[in-house]
Each structure stands twice: as structure tokens, then as C-alpha cells.
């Protein structure tokens, strides 16, 4: 699976301390792999800067919600709480405006790079130790500074789920919204 993380850096400026939470059913003990990659020019999207590998932060099993840098809780949006475990990774700062981006919210077929500039980080996402049909839920969050120097803490207003064992036709892109930062997952058939 390819996980696209997108920062709308051109609109608000750099986004700092970006974090990724991967939520899943409690009782499961998945092993994740996240390796920095690029879009590979998929659908015309270019990202000349390859993403660095994320850093594992923590796994939370007590039903609590992810916490933004200012101490506010990420809205549960029906995902977090009792029965949900989540693992957090640190993605670093999004500071580049080297890629044309678009608002992926609601898009399901063929995205076209827009006119806005931002940063796209792509990760090869792998997992082990879970049964087929397991759903993973992805959220991105943290902050940018206004022109007045005030920190604004945000999360990607739309997030995305990916299910193990689901491999659509090549070229399919499943999306998650842009806002300040967004996510997209690209599932692809591996060719031997």
C-alpha cells in the first residue's frame, strides 16, 4: 500500500511536528513498516523530494485519543475510544512547496495536479500480524504559525481507512482530504 501525506504548505506556510496515527481494533498486534518513497509520477503528481522514514513514537492501548501539540484531543470521529488501539509516527516538518497538489476530498477516480504548491510525502506502508479484512484508520495532525506568529493546531479534516486484502486495479487512488494536511492511500497490485 502507498500512503500519501500532503501538506498545503503554499497556503499557510510550513506545518510543524506532523504526526500520523494509525488506528485499529484493540487486541491486534500488527507490525508496521513505513518507508519513505515518492509518487513515481503517478497520475502526473511529482514530488522531487523523497520522504524520509517516519519515526515510531508510541502505541496507545487505553482507548484515549491522539493529542495535538497544544494538548487538545483529536476528535474521535467514531474511530477512537474503547476497543481501539493506535500507533503514532512522527513525520517531521512539511516545509516544501515543490509539488503541485489538489484537494483529494471526495475524489475517487483520476486526480489532476492542481495549481497550489505544497509537499507530498509518500510512504510504502506494510503490515504483518493481522488477519485479512483488518481495517486501519489514518489521521495526520499538528500545527502551523500565522503571520502574527500564533500557532494553529489542525488535523486533516478527512481521514482514510485501508483494509488488508483489498487490492484494487492498478492506478486506483483512495483519498482523504487536504485542509492543512491530508492523506491519501494508493493501493496497487504488485507485479512479480
C-alpha positions in Angstrom: 0.0 0.0 0.0 1.2 3.5 -0.7 0.3 6.2 1.8 0.4 9.8 0.5 0.7 12.6 3.1 0.0 16.0 1.7 0.8 19.4 3.2 -0.8 22.5 1.8 2.3 24.5 2.6 1.8 27.1 -0.1 -1.4 28.4 1.6 -0.5 28.5 5.3 3.3 28.1 5.4 5.3 25.3 6.9 3.4 22.7 9.0 5.4 21.6 12.0 5.8 18.4 14.0 3.4 16.4 11.7 2.2 13.2 13.3 0.5 10.2 11.8 -1.9 8.0 13.9 -2.8 4.5 12.6 -5.9 3.2 14.5 -7.0 -0.4 14.6 -9.1 -2.9 16.6 -7.7 -3.5 20.1 -6.3 -6.9 20.7 -4.4 -7.0 17.4 -0.7 -6.6 17.4 0.3 -5.5 13.9 3.9 -4.8 12.9 4.1 -1.8 10.6 6.7 -0.8 8.1 6.8 2.8 6.7 9.5 3.6 4.2 9.9 6.9 2.6 9.3 6.9 -1.2 7.9 9.2 -4.0 4.8 9.4 -6.1 6.8 8.0 -9.0 4.9 10.4 -11.2 1.6 8.7 -10.6 -1.3 10.5 -12.4 1.1 13.4 -13.1 1.9 14.1 -9.5 5.6 14.8 -8.9 7.4 15.0 -5.6 11.1 15.7 -6.3 12.0 15.3 -2.6 11.8 11.7 -1.3 10.2 11.4 2.1 12.5 10.4 5.0 11.4 7.4 7.0 8.9 8.2 9.8 10.0 7.7 13.4 7.9 5.5 15.7 6.5 7.5 18.6 4.2 5.3 20.6 1.4 2.7 20.7 -1.7 3.6 22.8 -4.0 0.8 24.1 -6.1 2.6 26.7 -8.8 4.0 24.4 -7.6 7.6 24.7 -7.4 9.9 21.8 -4.4 11.3 20.0 -3.2 14.6 21.3 -2.2 17.6 19.2 0.8 19.7 20.2 -1.3 22.2 22.2 -2.9 19.5 24.3 -6.2 19.4 22.5 -7.6 16.0 21.6 -8.1 14.8 18.1 -11.9 14.4 17.6 -12.8 10.7 17.8 -15.0 10.9 14.7 -16.3 7.5 15.7 -13.0 5.8 15.4 -11.1 6.3 18.7 -12.1 5.2 22.2 -12.8 1.9 23.9 -11.8 -1.0 21.7 -9.4 1.0 19.6 -5.6 0.9 19.7 -3.5 3.4 17.8 0.2 3.7 16.8 1.7 7.1 16.2 4.6 8.0 13.9 6.5 11.3 13.7 6.7 12.6 10.1 8.6 15.8 10.8 8.0 19.2 9.3 6.4 19.9 6.0 8.2 23.0 4.6 8.5 22.4 0.9 6.4 23.8 -2.0 8.0 21.5 -4.6 4.8 19.6 -5.7 1.6 20.6 -7.4 -1.2 19.4 -5.1 -5.0 19.2 -5.3 -7.9 18.7 -2.8 -8.4 15.0 -2.7 -11.6 15.3 -0.7 -14.4 13.2 -2.4 -12.2 12.3 -5.4 -12.3 8.6 -6.4 -11.0 8.2 -9.9 -8.4 10.3 -11.7 -7.0 13.2 -9.8 -5.3 16.0 -11.7 -2.5 18.0 -10.1 -3.8 21.5 -9.2 -2.2 24.9 -9.2 -1.5 25.0 -5.5 2.0 24.2 -4.3 2.8 22.0 -1.3 4.6 19.0 -0.1 3.8 15.4 -0.9 5.4 12.7 1.2 4.8 9.1 0.1 5.4 6.1 2.2 5.4 2.4 1.3 3.2 1.1 4.1 3.4 -2.6 5.0 1.9 -4.6 7.9 2.1 -8.1 9.3 0.4 -10.0 12.1 -3.2 -9.2 11.3 -6.0 -11.2 9.6 -7.2 -10.3 6.1 -10.1 -7.8 6.3 -8.4 -5.8 9.1 -9.2 -2.1 8.8 -6.6 0.6 9.5 -7.6 4.2 10.0 -5.1 7.0 9.3 -5.1 10.6 10.7 -2.5 13.4 10.4 -2.2 16.4 12.8 -0.3 19.3 14.3 0.4 22.9 13.6 1.4 25.9 11.5 2.1 29.6 12.5 0.0 32.5 11.3 1.7 35.7 10.0 1.3 37.1 13.5 3.3 34.1 14.9 0.3 32.4 16.6 0.3 28.6 16.4 -2.8 27.0 14.9 -3.2 23.3 15.7 -5.0 21.3 13.0 -5.7 17.8 11.9 -6.5 16.6 8.4 -10.3 17.1 8.3 -10.8 14.0 6.3 -9.0 10.8 7.0 -8.9 7.5 5.3 -9.3 3.8 6.0 -7.5 1.0 4.3 -8.4 -2.7 4.6 -6.0 -5.6 4.4 -6.5 -8.0 1.5 -8.1 -5.2 -0.6 -6.1 -4.6 -3.8 -8.0 -2.7 -6.4 -6.9 -2.4 -10.0 -3.6 -0.6 -10.7 -3.9 3.2 -10.7 -6.7 3.3 -8.1 -6.2 6.1 -5.6 -8.3 6.3 -2.4 -8.4 9.7 -0.8 -8.6 11.6 2.3 -9.0 15.4 2.1 -6.5 18.3 2.1 -7.2 21.0 4.7 -3.8 22.0 6.1 -2.5 18.5 5.7 -4.2 15.5 4.2 -3.7 11.8 3.4 -4.2 9.6 0.5 -3.6 5.9 0.2 -2.8 4.3 -3.1 -3.4 0.6 -3.2 -1.6 -1.1 -6.0 -1.2 -4.6 -7.3 2.3 -5.8 -7.1 3.7 -7.2 -10.2 6.2 -10.1 -9.8 
